[in-house]
Amino acid sequence: MGLLSILSLIWGILATLGMAVAIIPFLGALNYLNIPFAVFGLLFSVLALIVSSKKELAIAGCVLCGVAIFLGAIRLVLGFGIF
């Protein structure tokens, strides 16, 4: 069941990359797509944490998705959801 942990890590990396792109000025509205993507990835990572044997990768996926959610939400608030 290590595959589930690897997928959760990849999901976290993609969510973090999406958040990094959405930090660019005038692309902040991408967070409306990235935050639900990261929330789904966080749920997927928690599932991998419960089921999988490679918990380190699942924890890394949880952290990356959590960071993407937190910073994306702050970016939406600071940019008024548009910028």
Backbone as JSON, one array per atom type, in Angstrom:
{
  "sequence": "MGLLSILSLIWGILATLGMAVAIIPFLGALNYLNIPFAVFGLLFSVLALIVSSKKELAIAGCVLCGVAIFLGAIRLVLGFGIF",
  "N": [[0.81, -1.22, 0.0], [2.11, 1.18, -0.4], [1.84, 2.75, -2.59], [-0.35, 4.44, -2.36], [0.54, 6.35, -0.52], [2.59, 7.52, -1.99], [1.12, 8.66, -4.06], [-0.34, 10.53, -2.59], [1.68, 12.24, -1.79], [2.52, 13.21, -4.3], [0.17, 14.51, -5.01], [0.14, 16.53, -3.07], [2.42, 17.96, -3.83], [1.63, 18.9, -6.35], [-0.52, 20.53, -5.57], [0.82, 22.45, -4.08], [2.45, 23.56, -6.05], [0.45, 24.64, -7.69], [-0.51, 26.57, -5.93], [1.74, 28.19, -5.8], [1.83, 29.23, -8.38], [-0.52, 30.69, -8.33], [0.14, 32.77, -6.69], [1.3, 34.71, -8.17], [0.85, 38.02, -9.32], [-2.4, 39.03, -10.4], [-3.22, 36.48, -10.96], [-4.47, 35.38, -8.87], [-7.06, 34.46, -8.66], [-6.97, 31.85, -9.39], [-6.77, 30.39, -7.12], [-9.31, 29.76, -6.36], [-9.76, 27.41, -7.69], [-7.59, 25.9, -6.88], [-7.68, 25.61, -4.07], [-9.94, 23.86, -3.44], [-8.9, 21.61, -4.77], [-6.6, 21.13, -3.22], [-7.82, 20.6, -0.75], [-9.17, 18.23, -1.3], [-6.92, 16.7, -1.83], [-5.77, 16.76, 0.71], [-7.63, 15.25, 2.18], [-7.29, 12.84, 0.85], [-4.64, 12.35, 1.53], [-4.83, 12.01, 4.29], [-6.32, 9.67, 4.33], [-4.42, 7.99, 3.18], [-2.55, 8.11, 5.19], [-3.81, 6.73, 7.22], [-4.2, 4.16, 6.11], [-1.86, 3.31, 4.74], [1.51, 1.92, 4.77], [3.81, 3.42, 4.52], [4.16, 5.99, 6.16], [5.55, 8.39, 6.29], [5.62, 9.64, 3.78], [2.91, 10.14, 3.41], [2.45, 11.93, 5.49], [4.02, 14.06, 4.62], [2.56, 14.73, 2.31], [0.18, 15.58, 3.54], [1.11, 17.86, 4.92], [2.02, 19.49, 2.79], [-0.38, 19.91, 1.34], [-1.87, 21.18, 3.33], [-0.37, 23.54, 3.68], [-0.72, 24.66, 1.14], [-3.49, 25.13, 1.18], [-3.72, 26.93, 3.34], [-1.98, 29.15, 2.64], [-3.09, 29.78, 0.16], [-5.69, 30.58, 0.89], [-5.09, 32.83, 2.41], [-3.97, 34.4, 0.4], [-6.21, 34.79, -1.22], [-7.78, 36.36, 0.48], [-6.17, 38.64, 0.87], [-5.92, 39.54, -1.75], [-8.46, 40.16, -2.4], [-9.89, 38.22, -3.71], [-9.68, 38.51, -6.42], [-7.3, 39.62, -7.51]],
  "CA": [[0.0, 0.0, 0.0], [2.96, 2.36, -0.47], [1.43, 3.56, -3.74], [-1.28, 5.47, -1.88], [1.36, 7.4, 0.08], [3.3, 8.21, -3.07], [0.12, 9.49, -4.74], [-0.69, 11.66, -1.74], [2.8, 13.18, -1.88], [2.44, 13.86, -5.61], [-0.97, 15.42, -4.95], [0.58, 17.68, -2.29], [3.36, 18.74, -4.64], [0.84, 19.6, -7.36], [-1.29, 21.59, -4.91], [1.76, 23.5, -3.72], [2.82, 24.24, -7.3], [-0.7, 25.46, -8.07], [-0.54, 27.73, -5.04], [2.85, 29.05, -6.19], [1.41, 29.95, -9.6], [-1.59, 31.62, -7.98], [0.68, 33.92, -5.95], [1.66, 35.71, -9.17], [-0.2, 39.03, -9.43], [-3.49, 38.88, -11.36], [-3.57, 35.07, -11.1], [-4.96, 34.95, -7.56], [-8.34, 33.77, -8.78], [-6.71, 30.41, -9.55], [-6.93, 29.75, -5.82], [-10.66, 29.2, -6.29], [-9.64, 26.04, -8.17], [-6.53, 25.18, -6.19], [-8.04, 25.28, -2.68], [-10.67, 22.57, -3.4], [-7.95, 20.56, -5.18], [-5.76, 20.84, -2.06], [-8.66, 19.98, 0.28], [-9.33, 16.83, -1.72], [-5.62, 16.08, -1.61], [-5.6, 16.58, 2.16], [-8.44, 14.1, 2.56], [-6.62, 11.69, 0.27], [-3.43, 12.12, 2.32], [-5.24, 11.46, 5.58], [-6.66, 8.28, 4.05], [-3.15, 7.28, 3.0], [-1.91, 8.05, 6.51], [-4.48, 5.69, 7.99], [-4.13, 2.85, 5.48], [-0.57, 2.94, 4.17], [2.63, 1.59, 5.64], [4.8, 4.49, 4.4], [3.48, 7.14, 6.74], [6.32, 9.62, 6.09], [5.17, 10.27, 2.54], [1.55, 10.63, 3.64], [2.56, 13.12, 6.33], [4.51, 15.12, 3.74], [1.42, 15.14, 1.49], [-0.72, 16.36, 4.4], [1.71, 19.16, 5.18], [2.02, 20.29, 1.56], [-1.75, 20.32, 1.05], [-2.24, 22.16, 4.35], [0.29, 24.8, 3.35], [-1.38, 25.2, -0.06], [-4.79, 25.65, 1.59], [-3.52, 28.1, 4.21], [-1.45, 30.29, 1.88], [-4.06, 30.13, -0.88], [-6.77, 31.33, 1.52], [-4.56, 34.16, 2.74], [-3.82, 35.12, -0.87], [-7.55, 35.22, -1.64], [-8.23, 37.45, 1.35], [-5.36, 39.83, 0.6], [-6.14, 39.99, -3.11], [-9.9, 40.36, -2.55], [-10.44, 37.18, -4.56], [-9.56, 38.84, -7.84], [-5.92, 39.84, -7.9]],
  "C": [[0.85, 1.27, 0.0], [2.56, 3.29, -1.6], [0.5, 4.69, -3.32], [-0.52, 6.64, -1.25], [2.1, 8.2, -0.98], [2.33, 9.13, -3.82], [-0.27, 10.7, -3.91], [0.43, 12.7, -1.73], [2.78, 13.93, -3.21], [1.3, 14.87, -5.62], [-0.6, 16.7, -4.17], [1.53, 18.56, -3.06], [2.6, 19.52, -5.71], [0.03, 20.74, -6.76], [-0.38, 22.75, -4.53], [2.23, 24.26, -4.96], [1.69, 25.13, -7.8], [-0.81, 26.71, -7.22], [0.57, 28.71, -5.42], [2.52, 29.85, -7.45], [0.37, 31.01, -9.25], [-1.1, 32.8, -7.16], [1.06, 35.04, -6.91], [0.52, 36.72, -9.28], [-1.14, 38.79, -10.62], [-3.82, 37.42, -11.67], [-4.13, 34.51, -9.8], [-6.28, 34.22, -7.62], [-8.17, 32.27, -9.03], [-6.84, 29.67, -8.23], [-8.34, 29.22, -5.63], [-10.69, 27.76, -6.81], [-8.65, 25.23, -7.33], [-6.92, 24.79, -4.76], [-8.9, 24.01, -2.62], [-9.79, 21.38, -3.82], [-7.09, 20.15, -3.99], [-6.56, 20.2, -0.93], [-8.88, 18.51, -0.05], [-8.03, 16.06, -1.52], [-5.33, 15.84, -0.14], [-6.4, 15.39, 2.65], [-7.8, 12.8, 2.05], [-5.36, 11.33, 1.08], [-3.75, 11.55, 3.69], [-5.64, 9.99, 5.41], [-5.39, 7.45, 3.88], [-2.42, 7.13, 4.33], [-2.51, 6.93, 7.35], [-4.18, 4.3, 7.43], [-2.7, 2.4, 5.18], [0.49, 2.62, 5.22], [3.72, 2.66, 5.61], [4.18, 5.8, 4.87], [4.23, 8.45, 6.51], [5.87, 10.36, 4.84], [3.77, 10.84, 2.69], [1.57, 11.88, 4.5], [3.05, 14.3, 5.5], [3.39, 15.63, 2.82], [0.43, 15.97, 2.28], [-0.18, 17.77, 4.63], [1.67, 20.05, 3.94], [0.61, 20.77, 1.2], [-2.23, 21.36, 2.06], [-1.63, 23.53, 4.09], [-0.38, 25.45, 2.14], [-2.75, 25.79, 0.29], [-4.63, 26.94, 2.37], [-3.05, 29.32, 3.42], [-2.39, 30.72, 0.76], [-5.22, 30.94, -0.31], [-6.31, 32.73, 1.9], [-4.43, 35.0, 1.48], [-5.17, 35.6, -1.39], [-8.04, 36.4, -0.82], [-7.48, 38.74, 1.03], [-5.61, 40.39, -0.79], [-7.61, 40.22, -3.42], [-10.53, 39.38, -3.54], [-10.3, 37.42, -6.04], [-8.1, 38.89, -8.27], [-5.06, 38.8, -7.25]]
}
